[in-house]
Amino acid sequence: MNSRDLTAAELKESFKALGKAVDILKYSLEKCGKIGIKAEYSLEELDVFENLTSRFARAADIYTQKIMKGIALILREETNTYIDKANLFEKLEIADAEDLKLMRDLRNEIAHEYKLKDITELFQPVVEYSGKLLKVVEKTEIFARNQKLV
């Protein structure tokens, strides 16, 4: 087994993990859609939205840390930074580089939410970028299959 095969196997496992994360993200997104964005939330509604934020962060982490890295390695592209990877994915017509950067920034805000005055400030962007992340994941899966990366 050569290094490309090993990386392809790792990428395949990462896609499985991403699939599970995406399924639960869709579930949370649907529940939050029924609640809607508003000024005040009940404790139960806050719980539902906080689940969405953590599920978005998990799915975004798998995508940015495992999937993007794995594809760049298999394609033998020089991507030393996250910005390099985002630009590569734009060049490959998978995603808008700026959207990928903003997704990463949002994920970082979630990870450091204790610095926020009010976590509800993240709910609207998380809903918006969850939709974008789902579309990017779908395009990436199609790209990976078409390129026979997995």
C-alpha positions in Angstrom: 0.0 0.0 0.0 1.5 3.3 -1.0 1.0 6.7 0.7 -1.7 7.8 -1.8 -3.7 4.6 -0.9 -3.2 5.3 2.8 -4.3 8.9 2.4 -7.3 7.8 0.3 -8.3 5.3 3.0 -8.1 8.1 5.6 -10.1 10.4 3.4 -12.7 7.7 3.0 -13.0 7.4 6.8 -13.1 11.1 7.2 -16.0 11.3 4.7 -17.9 8.6 6.8 -17.3 10.7 10.0 -18.4 13.8 8.1 -21.6 12.1 6.9 -22.6 11.3 10.4 -21.9 14.8 11.6 -23.8 16.2 8.6 -26.8 14.0 9.4 -27.1 15.3 12.9 -26.4 18.9 11.8 -29.4 18.6 9.4 -31.5 17.3 12.2 -30.6 20.3 14.4 -31.0 22.7 11.6 -34.5 21.5 11.0 -35.4 21.8 14.7 -34.0 25.4 14.7 -35.9 26.2 11.6 -39.1 25.5 13.4 -38.1 27.9 16.2 -36.7 30.7 14.0 -34.4 33.5 14.8 -35.8 35.8 17.4 -34.9 38.3 20.2 -35.7 36.0 23.2 -35.5 32.2 23.5 -36.9 29.8 26.1 -34.4 27.6 27.8 -35.5 24.7 25.7 -35.0 26.7 22.5 -31.6 27.9 23.7 -30.7 24.3 24.2 -31.7 23.4 20.6 -29.7 26.3 19.1 -26.7 25.6 21.2 -26.8 22.0 20.0 -26.8 23.4 16.4 -23.8 25.6 17.1 -21.8 22.7 18.5 -22.9 20.4 15.6 -22.0 23.0 13.1 -18.5 23.4 14.7 -18.0 19.6 14.7 -19.0 19.2 11.0 -16.9 22.3 10.0 -13.9 20.9 11.9 -14.1 17.5 10.1 -14.5 19.2 6.8 -11.7 21.8 7.2 -9.2 19.6 9.2 -9.7 16.2 7.6 -11.4 16.5 4.2 -9.7 19.6 2.8 -6.3 18.5 4.1 -6.8 14.9 2.7 -7.8 16.2 -0.7 -4.9 18.6 -0.9 -2.5 15.8 0.1 -3.8 13.4 -2.5 -3.7 16.0 -5.2 -0.2 16.9 -4.1 -1.0 20.6 -3.8 1.2 22.9 -1.7 -1.2 24.1 1.0 0.7 25.1 4.0 -2.1 27.3 5.4 -5.8 27.2 5.7 -6.0 30.1 3.3 -4.0 28.1 0.8 -6.5 25.2 1.1 -9.5 27.6 0.8 -8.0 29.1 -2.4 -7.3 25.6 -3.8 -11.0 24.6 -3.2 -12.1 27.8 -5.0 -9.7 27.0 -7.9 -11.2 23.4 -8.0 -14.7 25.1 -8.1 -15.8 23.3 -4.9 -16.4 26.3 -2.7 -15.9 30.1 -2.4 -12.7 30.8 -0.6 -14.2 33.6 1.4 -17.1 31.4 2.5 -14.6 28.8 3.7 -12.7 31.4 5.7 -15.8 32.8 7.3 -17.0 29.2 8.2 -13.7 28.7 9.9 -13.9 32.0 11.7 -17.4 31.1 12.9 -16.3 27.7 14.1 -13.5 29.5 16.1 -16.0 31.9 17.6 -18.1 28.9 18.7 -15.1 27.2 20.2 -14.3 30.4 22.2 -17.9 31.3 22.9 -17.1 32.1 26.5 -15.6 35.3 25.2 -19.0 36.4 23.8 -21.4 38.5 25.7 -24.4 36.7 24.3 -24.2 33.4 22.4 -27.5 34.1 20.6 -25.5 36.5 18.4 -24.1 33.4 16.7 -27.5 31.8 15.9 -28.2 33.6 12.7 -24.7 33.1 11.2 -24.7 29.5 12.2 -28.0 28.8 10.5 -26.7 30.7 7.3 -23.4 28.9 7.3 -24.8 25.5 8.1 -26.7 25.7 4.8 -23.5 26.8 3.0 -21.5 24.0 4.7 -24.0 21.4 3.6 -23.8 22.6 -0.1 -20.0 22.6 0.1 -19.9 19.1 1.5 -22.2 17.8 -1.3 -20.0 19.5 -4.0 -16.9 18.0 -2.3 -18.3 14.5 -2.3 -19.1 14.8 -6.0 -15.6 16.1 -6.7 -14.0 13.3 -4.7 -16.0 10.6 -6.5 -15.4 12.1 -9.9 -11.7 12.4 -9.3 -11.7 8.9 -7.8 -10.1 10.1 -4.6 -12.2 7.8 -2.5 
